[in-house]
């Protein structure tokens, strides 16, 4: 019996050309899904239904991409993300958060039906979203791309771009929580995967943000090694499958117990900091510029 039941299902994957997105795409193809791959770079995974070029940091590119996609979508996998190491604050934030919000509210809620599934890929960097909900509320409750740009522009001037990654990952978890309730009324499930440190094409960027290879490995929980993209793709695909038909609103932390170590006070949570406090942003920007 096919418990996952992806055969013939229309699946949309962002960031499908590399890393976790590519591993997710490969797994879905193997399971018989009709996969539409969105990315800046061409997706060369054999067996996909179609590759669609899309710059997820720009609303107009998303609109153009959806003109080339089916009117009915069964599953959405929002995997694409930027670290902020090589991109500016606003571009990073829009790719990591705003694109997912816009795709969901503008398109998915109209193109999905009962039994549909959405998975957003956040990060363990977003685990403190409940603690800082006041900082995220205006962003998450805005459904206007330009309004979000106005809200984050002052932060873009004050904070390092890597903070956009942290802030966006918190916001998408808040958004997912609310969407699990709202879209649940339509029979659509919404979940999030929070990957720990993973060996992808952005490994060097995250090493830089963490403060070196040793510092990055210190965030790998009990495994003491980086995860593979395939080890993240498994949980991502699992959550949108029929085997999880009663699972919605879950923050699925995939970090080899790193969060447990922080919860038990066995290690310091370095990411439990404000994303909008002016003093913290000033100190962070000074440190990152060294």
RAVEN-V91588 format. One record per residue. N is the residue number from 1. RES is the residue in one letter. D_CENTER is the distance of its C-alpha to the mean C-alpha in Angstrom with 2 decimals. Layout:
N;RES;D_CENTER
N;RES;D_CENTER
This chain:
1;X;30.78
2;X;27.29
3;X;25.29
4;X;21.88
5;X;23.48
6;X;21.31
7;X;24.49
8;X;24.69
9;X;21.49
10;X;19.74
11;X;16.15
12;X;13.83
13;X;11.25
14;X;9.49
15;X;9.81
16;X;12.54
17;X;15.04
18;X;14.12
19;X;12.64
20;X;10.42
21;X;10.26
22;X;14.03
23;X;14.66
24;X;12.99
25;X;15.09
26;X;18.14
27;X;17.98
28;X;17.76
29;X;20.66
30;X;22.62
31;X;22.25
32;X;23.73
33;X;20.97
34;X;21.33
35;X;18.25
36;X;17.45
37;X;15.46
38;X;13.98
39;X;13.92
40;X;16.09
41;X;17.87
42;X;19.75
43;X;18.45
44;X;21.49
45;X;20.68
46;X;23.95
47;X;24.09
48;X;21.30
49;X;22.63
50;X;21.61
51;X;19.68
52;X;18.91
53;X;18.56
54;X;16.04
55;X;15.21
56;X;12.10
57;X;13.31
58;X;16.43
59;X;17.11
60;X;20.16
61;X;18.51
62;X;16.22
63;X;19.48
64;X;21.30
65;X;18.86
66;X;19.12
67;X;22.88
68;X;22.62
69;X;20.65
70;X;22.35
71;X;23.30
72;X;22.10
73;X;18.70
74;X;18.43
75;X;14.85
76;X;11.56
77;X;8.69
78;X;5.69
79;X;5.08
80;X;6.31
81;X;6.15
82;X;9.37
83;X;11.00
84;X;13.64
85;X;16.34
86;X;17.56
87;X;16.38
88;X;17.59
89;X;16.07
90;X;15.88
91;X;14.45
92;X;11.62
93;X;10.93
94;X;11.35
95;X;9.05
96;X;6.01
97;X;7.41
98;X;10.63
99;X;10.01
100;X;8.01
101;X;10.85
102;X;13.43
103;X;12.79
104;X;12.93
105;X;15.98
106;X;17.77
107;X;17.50
108;X;16.00
109;X;18.20
110;X;21.12
111;X;20.46
112;X;19.50
113;X;22.14
114;X;22.99
115;X;21.34
116;X;18.14
117;X;14.78
118;X;11.20
119;X;8.28
120;X;4.72
121;X;2.92
122;X;3.63
123;X;6.87
124;X;10.53
125;X;10.90
126;X;9.88
127;X;12.59
128;X;15.13
129;X;13.76
130;X;16.83
131;X;19.16
132;X;18.23
133;X;17.81
134;X;20.58
135;X;18.72
136;X;15.77
137;X;18.05
138;X;19.30
139;X;15.98
140;X;14.61
141;X;18.06
142;X;18.33
143;X;17.77
144;X;19.23
145;X;17.50
146;X;20.59
147;X;20.88
148;X;17.48
149;X;18.65
150;X;21.83
151;X;20.24
152;X;18.27
153;X;21.11
154;X;23.23
155;X;20.48
156;X;19.99
157;X;23.71
158;X;23.76
159;X;20.77
160;X;19.58
161;X;16.60
162;X;14.81
163;X;14.95
164;X;12.81
165;X;9.88
166;X;11.00
167;X;11.74
168;X;8.64
169;X;6.69
170;X;9.84
171;X;10.12
172;X;7.18
173;X;8.78
174;X;12.08
175;X;11.39
176;X;10.39
177;X;13.57
178;X;15.67
179;X;14.58
180;X;15.43
181;X;18.85
182;X;19.32
183;X;18.20
184;X;19.84
185;X;23.05
186;X;22.55
187;X;21.88
188;X;18.17
189;X;15.99
190;X;12.54
191;X;10.71
192;X;7.70
193;X;7.57
194;X;7.92
195;X;9.10
196;X;12.15
197;X;13.72
198;X;13.60
199;X;16.02
200;X;14.28
201;X;15.55
202;X;14.05
203;X;16.09
204;X;18.74
205;X;16.54
206;X;15.22
207;X;18.85
208;X;20.04
209;X;17.78
210;X;18.84
211;X;22.44
212;X;23.20
213;X;22.82
214;X;24.56
215;X;22.36
216;X;19.18
217;X;21.00
218;X;21.93
219;X;18.37
220;X;18.56
221;X;20.36
222;X;23.33
223;X;22.44
224;X;23.34
225;X;21.52
226;X;18.21
227;X;16.47
228;X;16.51
229;X;13.82
230;X;15.84
231;X;15.65
232;X;11.90
233;X;12.39
234;X;15.04
235;X;13.24
236;X;10.54
237;X;13.67
238;X;15.68
239;X;13.89
240;X;14.40
241;X;17.90
242;X;21.15
243;X;21.74
244;X;19.24
245;X;20.96
246;X;21.56
247;X;18.21
248;X;16.19
249;X;14.62
250;X;13.71
251;X;11.50
252;X;11.93
253;X;12.39
254;X;13.04
255;X;14.94
256;X;18.59
257;X;19.75
258;X;18.71
259;X;17.88
260;X;21.31
261;X;22.98
262;X;21.72
263;X;22.69
264;X;26.10
265;X;26.56
266;X;27.05
267;X;24.85
268;X;23.77
269;X;20.40
270;X;20.11
271;X;17.02
272;X;18.90
273;X;19.84
274;X;19.90
275;X;17.75
276;X;20.60
277;X;23.79
278;X;25.91
279;X;27.67
280;X;24.61
281;X;23.08
282;X;26.47
283;X;26.82
284;X;23.36
285;X;24.04
286;X;27.46
287;X;26.26
288;X;23.66
289;X;26.42
290;X;28.76
